Amino acid sequence: MKNVDYTPRLIFCEVTKGFNLRCIHCRATATELSSPNDLPTIKLNNASLSVIPTNLVLSGGEPLFRPDIFDLEL
């Protein structure tokens, strides 16, 4: 039996819905600034990954809309 490795190589973390554009082709429903539905810093920092992926992409909206973006410990 072949041993298969299911370790993720790429994880996207959408850290906010806030975005400054409203493109008609976009699937997201962006908000003007950080959304009140965005996870708070404490919850994001407590979300532990069971494995460390090769690539972790911080996405959203616009991640820099979060005032705490550089405080995240992902």
C-alpha positions in Angstrom: 0.0 0.0 0.0 1.3 3.4 -1.0 2.0 5.9 1.8 0.3 9.2 1.0 1.2 12.5 2.6 -1.8 14.7 3.2 0.1 17.6 4.7 -1.3 20.9 3.3 1.2 22.9 1.3 -0.9 26.0 0.9 -3.4 27.6 3.3 -5.4 30.8 2.7 -6.5 32.8 5.7 -9.1 35.5 4.9 -8.4 37.9 7.7 -11.0 40.6 6.8 -13.8 41.3 4.5 -12.8 45.0 4.3 -11.8 46.2 0.8 -11.8 49.4 -1.0 -13.0 48.2 -4.4 -16.3 46.8 -5.6 -15.5 44.8 -8.7 -18.5 43.3 -10.5 -16.7 40.0 -11.1 -15.7 39.5 -7.5 -17.4 36.7 -5.4 -16.8 38.6 -2.1 -19.2 41.1 -0.6 -16.7 43.6 0.6 -17.2 46.2 3.4 -15.8 49.7 3.6 -13.5 48.9 6.6 -12.9 45.8 8.7 -16.1 44.0 9.2 -17.6 43.5 12.6 -17.8 39.8 11.6 -14.0 39.5 11.3 -12.4 37.3 13.9 -10.8 39.3 16.7 -7.1 39.2 17.2 -7.3 36.9 20.2 -9.2 34.3 18.3 -6.9 34.4 15.3 -3.9 34.1 17.5 -5.4 31.2 19.4 -6.2 29.3 16.2 -3.4 26.9 16.0 -2.5 25.0 12.8 -1.8 21.4 13.4 0.9 21.5 10.7 2.9 24.4 9.3 2.2 24.8 5.6 4.8 25.7 3.0 2.8 28.8 2.1 0.4 30.8 4.3 -1.5 33.5 2.4 -3.1 36.3 4.3 -6.0 37.4 2.1 -9.4 39.0 2.5 -10.4 41.8 1.4 -7.4 43.9 2.1 -5.4 42.5 5.0 -3.9 45.9 5.7 -7.4 47.2 6.7 -6.9 45.3 10.0 -5.1 47.6 12.4 -3.7 44.5 14.1 -2.3 42.8 11.0 1.3 42.8 12.2 0.2 41.5 15.6 -1.3 38.3 14.2 0.6 35.1 15.2 -0.4 32.8 12.5 
